[in-house]
Amino acid sequence: MANMDVRRVLIDPGSSCDIMYTSLFRTLQLDETHLTPYLGSDLTGFNGATTKPWGYVDLIVTFGYEETAKSIRVKFLVVDCPCLYQCIIGRTAITYTVAVPSTAHLKMKYYTHKGQVATLHGDIEAARRCFDATSKGNNFIGKAPEPKKTKPSLETPPKLPAPNVSSVDLDSRTSKKEHKEEKKLRKEEKESDEASKEHYCPIPDGEFEIVQFGEDPGRGVKIGTGLPDLARKQLKACLRENADLFAWHA
């Protein structure tokens, strides 16, 4: 890509566009002169956050090496947000490459310029590192980046009044009386929750009648009396015919 080898590229058939993140944009030594304006709306990520793309950049991307190499022009949307990947190859580039990716096998097959089928193999170790970082909620791989050092201020910070710690109970232990009260309160909350769950049930809309199955009074289904006579008769026959499909309490 731009005469440089790029790693940690996500092949995503679910992405409607090809995305390049600003970290790779700077690594490729590109600047604003290479961008074309983006006139669309803001992009929304999986976490609901929105971001305004910088614009588009057209680059030549080469898949494979030597005889299996295939170069295409990709129009990337440059986005400024943290990501574990350098860029995302979406449906547009995949379709133009005439490629078939497989996420499960970490491979992608495509036609070369000579009409032969070539296979691009993914880096399973890099995929594992990305997965591990994602599971930990990190947007970086390896050691955490060091925070930026701020220059010490020459001004003397204002002195804050000392807190009155004497009025605060610093003992986290509870007395027997407090323990009993807390236990009683938890029990009452649990009983109220169980009672609300037990009495909660939907209210029927209009009058209804019970279609009995057999001699057991506990086995029946309620149907509305507002149904037409023919429909109610057919529904009763259907329910009784399929009575064995219902699950009853023993």
Secondary structure by P-SEA (a helix, b strand, c coil): ccccccccccccccccbbbbcaaaaaaaccccccccccccccccccccbbbbbcbbbbbbbbccccccbbbbbbbcccccccccccccccaaaaaaabbbbbccccbbbbbccccbbbbbbccaaaaaaaaaaaaacccccccccccccccccccccccccccccccccccccccaaaaaaaaaaaaaaaaaaaaaaaabbbbbccbbbbbcccccccbbbbbbccccaaaaaaaaaaaaaacccccccc
